[in-house]
Each structure stands twice: as C-alpha cells, then as structure tokens.
Amino acid sequence: EVLESPAAVDAGAWNALLASQPDANPFLRHEYLAAMHASGSATPDTGWTPRFLLLWADAGRRRRELLAGCALYLKDHSYGEYVFDHAWAHAYRQHGLRYYPKALVAPPFTPVPGARLLARDAASRQALARAVIDWCRTTRRSSLHILFASDADIDACEAAGMMVRHNVQF
C-alpha cells in the first residue's frame, strides 16, 4: 500500500512497528512525521512530497497486521537531508536527464541514525526493500536514497541489490 499523507497512516500500527525496532528513535514516530506535514515544514510546497509504503499481512477476521513500512519522500531538491548530492543533480542536468524528484527514505531534517525500513523481522525488511525499489522503478525515479540507516536496513538493501555509500558522520 502507498499512502500520500502521514494522516492516512494508522498511527497506532505505525508507532507499534517503530517500537519493535532495536534502533528506533523519536524522529520516525507518527506524531513527528505528521507534525512535519501539518506545520508545512515537509510538504510538496517545500519539496517534500510524502509517500508511505506499507506491507500488510492478513491477520484474520478482517484484520490486517502491519509487517513493514517506511516514510519515503519525493524530493524536489537536496536540502534538509544532511547528505548533499548536488554533483549528481548537476551531472544529470548536463546529460539532459531529470534528477528530481528523487526518492528519499529518511525523516525530514534529521541526520540521526536509526531504523528507516521498519519491519517485524528480517524477511519483512527485505520484502520492503524490494518493494521500495520496485516502486521507484515503476514510478521512474532517478534514484533512491536511504539515509542514516541501521545496519539491518543496510543489509536488507544490499541483499535487494542496492549500492551502499560509505561515509563518515561527525
């Protein structure tokens, strides 16, 4: 499921999934993401178009269980990420290609490391990584960036065929 607003995401299910992560932090809580949107800080008008990708399992009796999810933003620029890729955007432009909007999986304005691909288990995390990649291909994104991710997220991304950028954060 792909939702276009944090308000459309079940807050209880999202926060329960986040709480199950060993490296969770408050910047992925539903309240924080909803406040970024409601305040006008992270909206399409500011270059942050939200997309929440969710994987559900049928839990019986017309109930669903949230197995995995991520906060993805379509970015019209590289500001507020704390990782600058202006050179990539420039190279795309020089070759007549469109870099923006790119796909970013990270909480807005937050260089704090932690879980980005929220999942109940490793198999669900890998399924989410593949689903995000497939969604980006289908929607013809120039690139997908998952910033300040946990080791479990990086492992799932590598298993799904993504390249890992190594850097040092001070």
DATARA-V429335 format. One record per residue. N is the residue number from 1. D_LAST is the distance of its C-alpha to the last C-alpha in Angstrom with 1 decimal. Layout:
N_D_LAST / N_D_LAST
//
This chain:
1_36.2 / 2_34.2 / 3_34.1 / 4_33.4 / 5_32.3 / 6_30.5 / 7_33.9 / 8_35.6 / 9_33.5 / 10_35.0 / 11_32.6 / 12_33.9 / 13_33.6 / 14_30.0 / 15_28.8 / 16_30.7 / 17_29.1 / 18_25.6 / 19_26.6 / 20_27.6 / 21_24.0 / 22_22.4 / 23_18.9 / 24_20.2 / 25_18.6 / 26_20.6 / 27_19.1 / 28_21.5 / 29_24.5 / 30_27.4 / 31_27.7 / 32_24.2 / 33_24.9 / 34_28.5 / 35_27.4 / 36_25.2 / 37_28.3 / 38_30.9 / 39_29.2 / 40_29.2 / 41_25.4 / 42_25.0 / 43_28.4 / 44_30.1 / 45_30.8 / 46_27.1 / 47_26.3 / 48_25.4 / 49_28.4 / 50_28.1 / 51_29.5 / 52_29.4 / 53_30.4 / 54_32.2 / 55_34.0 / 56_36.9 / 57_39.5 / 58_43.0 / 59_43.3 / 60_47.1 / 61_49.3 / 62_47.7 / 63_44.3 / 64_41.1 / 65_38.0 / 66_34.6 / 67_33.2 / 68_30.1 / 69_28.4 / 70_25.5 / 71_24.6 / 72_24.8 / 73_24.8 / 74_26.5 / 75_24.5 / 76_26.4 / 77_23.2 / 78_19.5 / 79_18.5 / 80_16.8 / 81_14.9 / 82_11.5 / 83_12.4 / 84_15.0 / 85_18.0 / 86_20.4 / 87_21.5 / 88_22.7 / 89_24.6 / 90_26.1 / 91_27.2 / 92_28.9 / 93_30.6 / 94_31.8 / 95_33.5 / 96_35.0 / 97_33.0 / 98_31.4 / 99_27.7 / 100_27.6 / 101_27.9 / 102_25.5 / 103_24.7 / 104_21.4 / 105_20.9 / 106_18.3 / 107_18.9 / 108_19.0 / 109_16.3 / 110_14.1 / 111_10.6 / 112_11.3 / 113_11.9 / 114_15.5 / 115_19.0 / 116_19.9 / 117_23.2 / 118_25.0 / 119_27.9 / 120_30.5 / 121_30.2 / 122_28.9 / 123_31.9 / 124_31.4 / 125_27.7 / 126_28.9 / 127_31.7 / 128_29.3 / 129_27.2 / 130_30.4 / 131_31.7 / 132_28.7 / 133_29.1 / 134_32.9 / 135_32.5 / 136_30.3 / 137_33.0 / 138_35.8 / 139_34.4 / 140_33.5 / 141_29.9 / 142_28.3 / 143_25.3 / 144_23.5 / 145_19.8 / 146_18.4 / 147_14.8 / 148_12.3 / 149_15.5 / 150_16.6 / 151_17.9 / 152_21.4 / 153_20.7 / 154_19.5 / 155_22.6 / 156_24.8 / 157_23.6 / 158_24.1 / 159_27.5 / 160_28.4 / 161_27.8 / 162_24.5 / 163_22.3 / 164_18.7 / 165_16.0 / 166_13.4 / 167_10.0 / 168_6.5 / 169_3.8 / 170_0.0
//
